[in-house]
Amino acid sequence: MTRKLASIVLATVLACFHVGFPANSADAASTKAKNVIFMVPDGFSPAYAASYRLYKGELSAMDSMLAGMVRTYSANSALTDSAAAATAMATGHKTNNGMIGTTPDGKQRRTILEAAREQGKSTGLVATSSITDATPAAFSSHIASREEESDIAPQQLENADVLLGGGKTFFLPESLGGKQKSRNLVEEARRSGYTIVEDRTQLQAAKGSKLLGLFAGGDMAPELDREHTNEPSLKEMTAKAIDVLRQNKAGFFLLVEGSQIDSAGHYNDAAWAMKDTQAFEEAVALAIDFATKDGNTLVVVVGDHDTGGMSVGGYGQTDAKLKVLHHVTASGLYMADKLKADRSNAAEVLKTYAGIDATAEEAAKIQNAEDTVHAINGIISERALISWTTYLHTGVDVQIYAFGPGADLFRGLHDNTDLPLLVAQVLHIDFKR
């Protein structure tokens, strides 16, 4: 090959890469959005995505948005927890596991939500855990330990116009069965102009520009068990949050967490994981629909870490049977609660809530187990050929999805500390590490 021909080939290749990967192009750098919906499927990883695709039988709403991968390690461990991961995604700084909005030296770090608020944008938090749990807390508060949820709650009321999730106990005084020593944050919020709602019906009817919805004392129910409550779905909470926040002509920043995916992973509950992934996907589809019509909204979807080490397949077989999970109508927690004291109805419970005709060996596993929840979930996972490596987190990279103005900036491999800087770039707000 001549030198001239080689130069032409190289220029052509580079041009192709420029067209195919415009993340660093001038157009991408100058892209601007008014609104950002930042969505976190807690505990979600490539194995969950693959499992969900098999469970659903087709591509998910997120698949076409796949942009890249994200490294998740914390300042003091290869295996991050949600507090450190969310702090990195919110502030651009690594921190130790358990710390919220602060670096290991105790210095408070400004979050992307706070930066958006300083620019006059409305802000919101939505979660299916306690709203004071690690992920929403890290975007809206600063504290040494994620366990101090009673101290997180008042900071959130200062930083968010919409708060929807569980955790009512952290907003109430001890005299009302809460965790606050004396303050009634619900009444303080009401006096500050928040509309207060406590169930799905009230949420749907709510009006106003500030909204506090606390639908459970602690975490909300798994999607599998939601029919036994009057709690709203993640989609319903996301829709209401957008309706409230979009009233601000300056725009908004909304954090939405599918918290229960992580909870399912900790219990190795495959059906719970898939059902809450479905609930999260419905919220994503709603956000994408809004962003498509609005034309001025960036949607980012990114897991904070993997939970459980889920694997598609296992048990010495070369297949996966995710359709088995379609017959499961309750979480392992709910099923375990339906066992008699002597567990003699183990087979009946599996048949009623999982559609499984239990073998004598499977029934005996539940009857003899130290932990009946894990025993039930283990049987269901084995039937579906979903295997797990841990009840904790793992250190694998997670995927990131993006849609709307600036989506190309999220292509490639990122550290989780890059994400708030990219969001700030799209919002054209000052945010420095």
Disulfide bonds with the S-S distance in Angstrom:
none
